[in-house]
Amino acid sequence: MTTQIPALDDAEKDRIKDIVCDILELELDEVTDTSLFKEEHDADSLRTIEILASLERTFAITLKQSELSRMVNLAGVYAVVAEAKAK
């Protein structure tokens, strides 16, 4: 039996995108759900850790650093946050 992970609502997705764009110093329209942070937006590992820490504070969740490998774009971040919130 598989457990269904609840999807994030639009407000949560907007907040996540705001956090990512703020940390990466990008405009909202520069980032899509599938644009790659490192390859397309020159994000380094330190900024990715900043994103993780900010998400933890904002959503009162705990994220393992091993999840960073999945957080390569907004779609990945949405999935990681949704899973953490479901726990």
The first five atom37 places (N, CA, C, CB, O) and aatype in JSON, in Angstrom:
{
  "aatype": [12, 16, 16, 5, 9, 14, 0, 10, 3, 3, 0, 6, 11, 3, 1, 9, 11, 3, 9, 19, 4, 3, 9, 10, 6, 10, 6, 10, 3, 6, 19, 16, 3, 16, 15, 10, 13, 11, 6, 6, 8, 3, 0, 3, 15, 10, 1, 16, 9, 6, 9, 10, 0, 15, 10, 6, 1, 16, 13, 0, 9, 16, 10, 11, 5, 15, 6, 10, 15, 1, 12, 19, 2, 10, 0, 7, 19, 18, 0, 19, 19, 0, 6, 0, 11, 0, 11],
  "atom_mask": [
    [1, 1, 1, 1, 1],
    [1, 1, 1, 1, 1],
    [1, 1, 1, 1, 1],
    [1, 1, 1, 1, 1],
    [1, 1, 1, 1, 1],
    [1, 1, 1, 1, 1],
    [1, 1, 1, 1, 1],
    [1, 1, 1, 1, 1],
    [1, 1, 1, 1, 1],
    [1, 1, 1, 1, 1],
    [1, 1, 1, 1, 1],
    [1, 1, 1, 1, 1],
    [1, 1, 1, 1, 1],
    [1, 1, 1, 1, 1],
    [1, 1, 1, 1, 1],
    [1, 1, 1, 1, 1],
    [1, 1, 1, 1, 1],
    [1, 1, 1, 1, 1],
    [1, 1, 1, 1, 1],
    [1, 1, 1, 1, 1],
    [1, 1, 1, 1, 1],
    [1, 1, 1, 1, 1],
    [1, 1, 1, 1, 1],
    [1, 1, 1, 1, 1],
    [1, 1, 1, 1, 1],
    [1, 1, 1, 1, 1],
    [1, 1, 1, 1, 1],
    [1, 1, 1, 1, 1],
    [1, 1, 1, 1, 1],
    [1, 1, 1, 1, 1],
    [1, 1, 1, 1, 1],
    [1, 1, 1, 1, 1],
    [1, 1, 1, 1, 1],
    [1, 1, 1, 1, 1],
    [1, 1, 1, 1, 1],
    [1, 1, 1, 1, 1],
    [1, 1, 1, 1, 1],
    [1, 1, 1, 1, 1],
    [1, 1, 1, 1, 1],
    [1, 1, 1, 1, 1],
    [1, 1, 1, 1, 1],
    [1, 1, 1, 1, 1],
    [1, 1, 1, 1, 1],
    [1, 1, 1, 1, 1],
    [1, 1, 1, 1, 1],
    [1, 1, 1, 1, 1],
    [1, 1, 1, 1, 1],
    [1, 1, 1, 1, 1],
    [1, 1, 1, 1, 1],
    [1, 1, 1, 1, 1],
    [1, 1, 1, 1, 1],
    [1, 1, 1, 1, 1],
    [1, 1, 1, 1, 1],
    [1, 1, 1, 1, 1],
    [1, 1, 1, 1, 1],
    [1, 1, 1, 1, 1],
    [1, 1, 1, 1, 1],
    [1, 1, 1, 1, 1],
    [1, 1, 1, 1, 1],
    [1, 1, 1, 1, 1],
    [1, 1, 1, 1, 1],
    [1, 1, 1, 1, 1],
    [1, 1, 1, 1, 1],
    [1, 1, 1, 1, 1],
    [1, 1, 1, 1, 1],
    [1, 1, 1, 1, 1],
    [1, 1, 1, 1, 1],
    [1, 1, 1, 1, 1],
    [1, 1, 1, 1, 1],
    [1, 1, 1, 1, 1],
    [1, 1, 1, 1, 1],
    [1, 1, 1, 1, 1],
    [1, 1, 1, 1, 1],
    [1, 1, 1, 1, 1],
    [1, 1, 1, 1, 1],
    [1, 1, 1, 0, 1],
    [1, 1, 1, 1, 1],
    [1, 1, 1, 1, 1],
    [1, 1, 1, 1, 1],
    [1, 1, 1, 1, 1],
    [1, 1, 1, 1, 1],
    [1, 1, 1, 1, 1],
    [1, 1, 1, 1, 1],
    [1, 1, 1, 1, 1],
    [1, 1, 1, 1, 1],
    [1, 1, 1, 1, 1],
    [1, 1, 1, 1, 1]
  ],
  "atom_positions": [
    [[0.84, -1.18, 0.0], [0.0, 0.0, 0.0], [0.88, 1.24, 0.0], [-0.96, 0.0, 1.22], [1.84, 1.32, 0.77]],
    [[0.58, 2.21, -0.84], [1.36, 3.43, -0.9], [0.62, 4.55, -0.16], [1.64, 3.84, -2.36], [-0.61, 4.6, -0.13]],
    [[1.4, 5.43, 0.42], [0.83, 6.56, 1.14], [0.81, 7.76, 0.2], [1.63, 6.88, 2.44], [1.82, 8.1, -0.4]],
    [[-0.32, 8.4, 0.1], [-0.45, 9.58, -0.76], [0.11, 10.79, -0.02], [-1.94, 9.82, -1.17], [-0.29, 11.08, 1.1]],
    [[1.03, 11.5, -0.65], [1.6, 12.72, -0.09], [0.68, 13.87, -0.47], [3.07, 12.97, -0.59], [0.43, 14.09, -1.66]],
    [[0.16, 14.6, 0.51], [-0.7, 15.73, 0.15], [0.07, 16.8, -0.62], [-1.33, 16.34, 1.41], [1.23, 17.09, -0.31]],
    [[-0.57, 17.35, -1.6], [0.07, 18.39, -2.41], [0.08, 19.71, -1.63], [-0.66, 18.57, -3.77], [-0.75, 19.94, -0.75]],
    [[1.03, 20.55, -1.98], [1.07, 21.89, -1.39], [0.01, 22.75, -2.05], [2.48, 22.53, -1.55], [-0.3, 22.56, -3.23]],
    [[-0.54, 23.68, -1.3], [-1.5, 24.59, -1.93], [-0.75, 25.72, -2.64], [-2.49, 25.17, -0.87], [0.46, 25.87, -2.48]],
    [[-1.47, 26.51, -3.41], [-0.83, 27.57, -4.21], [-0.09, 28.59, -3.33], [-1.88, 28.28, -5.06], [0.97, 29.08, -3.71]],
    [[-0.65, 28.9, -2.18], [-0.01, 29.87, -1.28], [1.33, 29.33, -0.79], [-0.93, 30.2, -0.08], [2.31, 30.08, -0.7]],
    [[1.39, 28.04, -0.47], [2.64, 27.44, -0.02], [3.67, 27.42, -1.15], [2.4, 26.01, 0.51], [4.85, 27.7, -0.94]],
    [[3.22, 27.08, -2.35], [4.13, 27.08, -3.5], [4.65, 28.48, -3.78], [3.42, 26.52, -4.74], [5.83, 28.66, -4.08]],
    [[3.78, 29.47, -3.68], [4.2, 30.86, -3.9], [5.24, 31.27, -2.86], [2.99, 31.81, -3.84], [6.22, 31.95, -3.19]],
    [[5.03, 30.87, -1.6], [5.97, 31.22, -0.53], [7.32, 30.57, -0.79], [5.41, 30.78, 0.86], [8.36, 31.2, -0.62]],
    [[7.31, 29.3, -1.21], [8.56, 28.6, -1.52], [9.29, 29.3, -2.66], [8.28, 27.11, -1.88], [10.5, 29.51, -2.6]],
    [[8.56, 29.66, -3.7], [9.18, 30.35, -4.84], [9.75, 31.69, -4.41], [8.16, 30.55, -5.99], [10.83, 32.07, -4.86]],
    [[9.04, 32.41, -3.54], [9.56, 33.68, -3.01], [10.88, 33.47, -2.28], [8.53, 34.32, -2.06], [11.83, 34.23, -2.48]],
    [[10.94, 32.45, -1.45], [12.16, 32.15, -0.68], [13.31, 31.84, -1.64], [11.93, 30.96, 0.29], [14.41, 32.38, -1.5]],
    [[13.06, 30.96, -2.6], [14.11, 30.56, -3.54], [14.61, 31.77, -4.33], [13.58, 29.46, -4.5], [15.81, 31.97, -4.46]],
    [[13.69, 32.56, -4.86], [14.08, 33.72, -5.67], [14.83, 34.75, -4.83], [12.85, 34.38, -6.3], [15.78, 35.37, -5.31]],
    [[14.42, 34.94, -3.58], [15.1, 35.88, -2.7], [16.54, 35.44, -2.45], [14.33, 36.03, -1.37], [17.47, 36.24, -2.56]],
    [[16.73, 34.18, -2.12], [18.07, 33.67, -1.81], [18.95, 33.64, -3.06], [17.98, 32.27, -1.2], [20.14, 33.94, -2.98]],
    [[18.37, 33.27, -4.19], [19.16, 33.2, -5.43], [19.26, 34.56, -6.14], [18.54, 32.19, -6.38], [19.91, 34.69, -7.17]],
    [[18.61, 35.58, -5.55], [18.62, 36.94, -6.1], [18.12, 36.96, -7.54], [20.04, 37.53, -6.03], [18.76, 37.51, -8.44]],
    [[16.95, 36.34, -7.73], [16.33, 36.26, -9.05], [14.93, 36.86, -8.99], [16.28, 34.8, -9.55], [14.31, 36.93, -7.93]],
    [[14.45, 37.29, -10.15], [13.06, 37.75, -10.26], [12.16, 36.52, -10.34], [12.87, 38.67, -11.51], [12.58, 35.46, -10.8]],
    [[10.92, 36.66, -9.89], [9.99, 35.54, -9.89], [9.8, 34.93, -11.27], [8.65, 35.99, -9.35], [9.67, 33.71, -11.4]],
    [[9.8, 35.77, -12.31], [9.56, 35.25, -13.66], [10.79, 34.57, -14.27], [9.11, 36.37, -14.56], [10.71, 34.0, -15.36]],
    [[11.93, 34.62, -13.57], [13.14, 33.96, -14.06], [13.19, 32.48, -13.7], [14.38, 34.66, -13.52], [13.95, 31.71, -14.29]],
    [[12.39, 32.08, -12.72], [12.44, 30.71, -12.2], [11.14, 29.98, -12.55], [12.67, 30.7, -10.66], [10.05, 30.46, -12.26]],
    [[11.29, 28.81, -13.18], [10.13, 27.96, -13.46], [10.21, 26.73, -12.56], [10.08, 27.55, -14.98], [11.21, 26.53, -11.86]],
    [[9.18, 25.92, -12.58], [9.17, 24.71, -11.76], [10.31, 23.76, -12.13], [7.84, 23.99, -11.9], [10.78, 23.0, -11.28]],
    [[10.74, 23.81, -13.38], [11.76, 22.86, -13.84], [13.12, 23.48, -14.14], [11.26, 22.16, -15.06], [14.05, 22.76, -14.5]],
    [[13.26, 24.79, -14.0], [14.59, 25.38, -14.26], [15.54, 24.97, -13.14], [14.5, 26.95, -14.36], [15.19, 25.0, -11.96]],
    [[16.74, 24.58, -13.53], [17.71, 24.04, -12.59], [18.47, 25.15, -11.89], [18.68, 23.11, -13.32], [19.03, 26.04, -12.53]],
    [[18.49, 25.09, -10.56], [19.12, 26.14, -9.76], [20.6, 26.29, -10.09], [18.95, 25.84, -8.28], [21.07, 27.41, -10.34]],
    [[21.33, 25.2, -10.09], [22.78, 25.27, -10.31], [23.13, 25.59, -11.75], [23.43, 23.96, -9.9], [23.88, 26.52, -12.03]],
    [[22.57, 24.81, -12.67], [22.95, 24.92, -14.07], [22.42, 26.19, -14.74], [22.47, 23.72, -14.82], [23.12, 26.8, -15.55]],
    [[21.19, 26.59, -14.41], [20.58, 27.72, -15.1], [20.62, 29.03, -14.31], [19.17, 27.39, -15.42], [20.52, 30.11, -14.88]],
    [[20.78, 28.91, -12.99], [20.73, 30.12, -12.16], [21.99, 30.33, -11.32], [19.53, 30.07, -11.24], [22.01, 31.18, -10.43]],
    [[23.04, 29.56, -11.59], [24.34, 29.7, -10.94], [24.29, 29.61, -9.41], [24.95, 31.0, -11.33], [25.07, 30.29, -8.73]],
    [[23.39, 28.8, -8.88], [23.31, 28.62, -7.43], [24.45, 27.72, -6.97], [21.94, 28.03, -7.02], [24.74, 26.7, -7.6]],
    [[25.09, 28.1, -5.87], [26.13, 27.24, -5.31], [25.55, 26.46, -4.13], [27.37, 28.07, -4.86], [24.4, 26.69, -3.73]],
    [[26.33, 25.56, -3.57], [25.82, 24.69, -2.5], [25.45, 25.49, -1.25], [26.85, 23.62, -2.15], [24.52, 25.11, -0.54]],
    [[26.14, 26.56, -0.99], [25.83, 27.38, 0.18], [24.43, 27.98, 0.06], [26.87, 28.5, 0.36], [23.68, 28.01, 1.04]],
    [[24.08, 28.45, -1.11], [22.74, 29.01, -1.3], [21.66, 27.94, -1.18], [22.64, 29.69, -2.67], [20.57, 28.2, -0.68]],
    [[21.98, 26.73, -1.64], [21.01, 25.64, -1.5], [20.78, 25.33, -0.03], [21.51, 24.38, -2.25], [19.65, 25.05, 0.38]],
    [[21.83, 25.37, 0.77], [21.69, 25.16, 2.22], [20.88, 26.29, 2.84], [23.08, 25.04, 2.9], [20.08, 26.06, 3.74]],
    [[21.09, 27.52, 2.37], [20.29, 28.66, 2.85], [18.81, 28.43, 2.54], [20.77, 29.98, 2.2], [17.95, 28.72, 3.38]],
    [[18.51, 27.92, 1.36], [17.12, 27.63, 0.99], [16.54, 26.59, 1.95], [17.03, 27.12, -0.49], [15.44, 26.76, 2.46]],
    [[17.3, 25.52, 2.19], [16.84, 24.48, 3.1], [16.54, 25.05, 4.48], [17.89, 23.36, 3.2], [15.49, 24.76, 5.05]],
    [[17.45, 25.85, 5.03], [17.27, 26.42, 6.37], [16.06, 27.36, 6.42], [18.52, 27.17, 6.8], [15.31, 27.35, 7.39]],
    [[15.89, 28.15, 5.38], [14.75, 29.07, 5.34], [13.43, 28.32, 5.26], [14.89, 30.01, 4.14], [12.45, 28.71, 5.89]],
    [[13.4, 27.24, 4.49], [12.19, 26.42, 4.4], [11.86, 25.79, 5.75], [12.36, 25.32, 3.33], [10.69, 25.72, 6.13]],
    [[12.89, 25.34, 6.46], [12.66, 24.75, 7.78], [12.03, 25.77, 8.73], [13.98, 24.22, 8.37], [11.09, 25.45, 9.46]],
    [[12.55, 26.98, 8.72], [12.01, 28.03, 9.6], [10.59, 28.41, 9.2], [12.91, 29.28, 9.58], [9.71, 28.52, 10.05]],
    [[10.38, 28.61, 7.92], [9.09, 29.09, 7.42], [7.97, 28.08, 7.65], [9.19, 29.41, 5.94], [6.87, 28.45, 8.05]],
    [[8.25, 26.8, 7.39], [7.21, 25.78, 7.46], [7.28, 24.92, 8.72], [7.31, 24.89, 6.25], [6.51, 23.97, 8.86]],
    [[8.19, 25.26, 9.65], [8.34, 24.51, 10.9], [8.49, 23.0, 10.64], [7.12, 24.76, 11.82], [7.8, 22.17, 11.22]],
    [[9.43, 22.69, 9.74], [9.71, 21.3, 9.38], [11.2, 21.04, 9.54], [9.24, 20.98, 7.92], [11.98, 21.98, 9.69]],
    [[11.58, 19.78, 9.52], [12.99, 19.41, 9.53], [13.31, 18.7, 8.23], [13.32, 18.5, 10.75], [12.65, 17.74, 7.84]],
    [[14.34, 19.2, 7.56], [14.78, 18.61, 6.29], [16.19, 18.07, 6.46], [14.72, 19.66, 5.13], [17.06, 18.75, 7.02]],
    [[16.42, 16.87, 6.0], [17.76, 16.28, 6.05], [18.6, 16.86, 4.93], [17.7, 14.72, 5.95], [18.1, 17.14, 3.84]],
    [[19.89, 17.04, 5.21], [20.77, 17.58, 4.17], [20.85, 16.62, 2.98], [22.18, 17.84, 4.73], [21.19, 17.05, 1.87]],
    [[20.55, 15.37, 3.18], [20.56, 14.42, 2.06], [19.47, 14.76, 1.04], [20.36, 12.98, 2.58], [19.55, 14.32, -0.11]],
    [[18.47, 15.53, 1.45], [17.41, 15.95, 0.52], [17.89, 17.01, -0.46], [16.21, 16.48, 1.3], [17.23, 17.27, -1.46]],
    [[19.03, 17.61, -0.18], [19.56, 18.65, -1.08], [19.73, 18.13, -2.5], [20.9, 19.17, -0.56], [19.57, 18.88, -3.47]],
    [[20.06, 16.86, -2.64], [20.26, 16.29, -3.98], [18.98, 16.27, -4.79], [20.83, 14.89, -3.87], [19.04, 16.19, -6.02]],
    [[17.83, 16.33, -4.14], [16.54, 16.36, -4.84], [16.07, 17.79, -5.09], [15.48, 15.59, -4.04], [15.17, 18.03, -5.91]],
    [[16.67, 18.74, -4.39], [16.21, 20.13, -4.46], [16.96, 20.89, -5.55], [16.41, 20.84, -3.1], [17.62, 21.9, -5.29]],
    [[16.85, 20.39, -6.78], [17.58, 20.99, -7.9], [16.74, 22.02, -8.66], [18.04, 19.91, -8.86], [17.27, 22.81, -9.44]],
    [[15.42, 21.99, -8.41], [14.5, 22.94, -9.04], [13.27, 23.09, -8.14], [14.08, 22.46, -10.5], [13.17, 22.41, -7.11]],
    [[12.36, 23.96, -8.5], [11.18, 24.17, -7.66], [10.36, 22.9, -7.49], [10.31, 25.28, -8.24], [9.85, 22.64, -6.39]],
    [[10.21, 22.12, -8.53], [9.43, 20.89, -8.43], [10.02, 19.96, -7.36], [9.38, 20.16, -9.8], [9.28, 19.36, -6.58]],
    [[11.32, 19.86, -7.33], [11.98, 19.05, -6.31], [11.79, 19.6, -4.92], [0.0, 0.0, 0.0], [11.56, 18.85, -3.97]],
    [[11.88, 20.92, -4.79], [11.68, 21.56, -3.49], [10.24, 21.34, -3.02], [11.99, 23.07, -3.56], [10.01, 21.02, -1.85]],
    [[9.28, 21.51, -3.92], [7.88, 21.28, -3.55], [7.7, 19.86, -3.0], [6.95, 21.51, -4.76], [7.03, 19.67, -1.98]],
    [[8.28, 18.87, -3.67], [8.13, 17.47, -3.26], [8.75, 17.23, -1.89], [8.78, 16.53, -4.29], [8.16, 16.57, -1.04]],
    [[9.95, 17.77, -1.67], [10.65, 17.58, -0.39], [9.84, 18.22, 0.75], [12.08, 18.19, -0.45], [9.67, 17.62, 1.8]],
    [[9.35, 19.44, 0.53], [8.58, 20.12, 1.58], [7.27, 19.39, 1.84], [8.3, 21.58, 1.19], [6.88, 19.22, 3.0]],
    [[6.58, 18.97, 0.79], [5.3, 18.26, 0.98], [5.51, 16.98, 1.78], [4.66, 17.92, -0.4], [4.72, 16.67, 2.67]],
    [[6.57, 16.24, 1.48], [6.86, 15.01, 2.21], [7.18, 15.29, 3.67], [8.01, 14.26, 1.56], [6.72, 14.57, 4.56]],
    [[7.96, 16.35, 3.92], [8.31, 16.7, 5.31], [7.09, 17.14, 6.09], [9.37, 17.81, 5.33], [6.96, 16.81, 7.27]],
    [[6.19, 17.87, 5.45], [4.98, 18.31, 6.13], [4.04, 17.15, 6.44], [4.25, 19.35, 5.29], [3.27, 17.21, 7.4]],
    [[4.11, 16.08, 5.64], [3.22, 14.93, 5.83], [3.66, 14.06, 7.0], [3.18, 14.08, 4.55], [2.89, 13.22, 7.48]],
    [[4.89, 14.25, 7.47], [5.4, 13.42, 8.58], [4.88, 13.89, 9.91], [6.93, 13.44, 8.6], [5.22, 13.31, 10.94]]
  ]
}
